Amino acid sequence: MFGCSTDAAEVNQRFQQELGVHFPILSDEGGEAARELGILGDTGHAKRTTFLVDAAGVLRRVWYDVKVDGHAAAVATATESFS
């Protein structure tokens, strides 16, 4: 698991430390990856999106406009269907 943000790497590192995030957050400062994935917003920031990819590299599900509350549980439930 990893995250990706259009913020600078330093901003992502502070976010990880302040919130105790235990997975890497990559920096897509120029927004190239977000643009390619179709999730770059008008503000130049990536829209909060989750891509669920299985061990074989198959895209299983995408959640757009993610809200934090309850999202981790929804992803965990989705992974149970193919693990």
C-alpha positions in Angstrom: 0.0 0.0 0.0 1.2 3.5 -0.7 -0.3 7.0 -1.2 0.5 9.5 -3.8 0.0 13.3 -3.6 0.6 16.3 -5.8 2.2 18.0 -2.7 6.0 18.3 -2.4 7.8 15.4 -0.7 8.6 17.5 2.3 4.9 18.2 2.8 4.1 14.5 2.5 6.7 13.6 5.1 5.3 16.1 7.6 1.8 14.7 7.0 3.1 11.2 7.6 4.8 12.2 10.9 2.0 14.4 12.2 -0.7 11.7 11.6 1.4 8.6 12.2 0.8 7.3 8.7 2.6 3.9 8.3 2.9 3.7 4.5 4.9 5.7 2.0 3.4 8.7 0.3 4.9 9.4 -3.1 5.1 12.9 -4.5 3.7 13.7 -7.9 4.5 17.4 -7.7 4.0 18.1 -11.4 0.7 16.2 -11.4 1.8 14.0 -14.3 0.6 10.7 -12.8 -2.6 12.3 -11.6 -3.2 13.7 -15.1 -2.5 10.3 -16.7 -4.9 8.6 -14.3 -7.6 11.2 -15.0 -7.8 12.4 -11.4 -6.1 15.8 -11.6 -8.5 18.4 -10.4 -8.9 22.0 -11.6 -6.8 23.2 -8.7 -3.8 21.2 -9.8 -4.2 18.7 -6.9 -5.1 15.1 -7.3 -8.7 14.2 -6.4 -8.8 11.7 -3.5 -9.0 8.4 -5.3 -8.3 4.8 -4.3 -7.1 2.2 -6.9 -7.3 -1.4 -5.6 -4.9 -3.6 -7.5 -4.5 -7.4 -6.7 -1.2 -9.3 -6.4 -1.3 -10.1 -10.1 -1.5 -6.4 -11.0 -5.2 -6.5 -12.0 -7.2 -3.4 -11.3 -10.1 -4.7 -9.2 -11.9 -1.5 -8.1 -11.7 2.3 -8.1 -13.2 4.6 -5.6 -13.5 8.3 -6.7 -14.0 11.3 -4.4 -13.1 9.3 -1.4 -14.3 10.4 2.1 -12.0 9.2 4.9 -14.7 8.0 7.3 -15.4 4.3 6.7 -13.2 4.1 3.6 -10.6 1.8 5.0 -13.3 -0.7 6.0 -14.8 -0.6 2.6 -11.4 -1.3 1.0 -10.8 -4.1 3.4 -14.2 -5.7 2.6 -13.5 -5.4 -1.1 -10.1 -7.2 -0.7 -11.8 -10.1 1.0 -13.7 -11.0 -2.1 -10.5 -11.9 -4.0 -8.0 -12.9 -1.4 
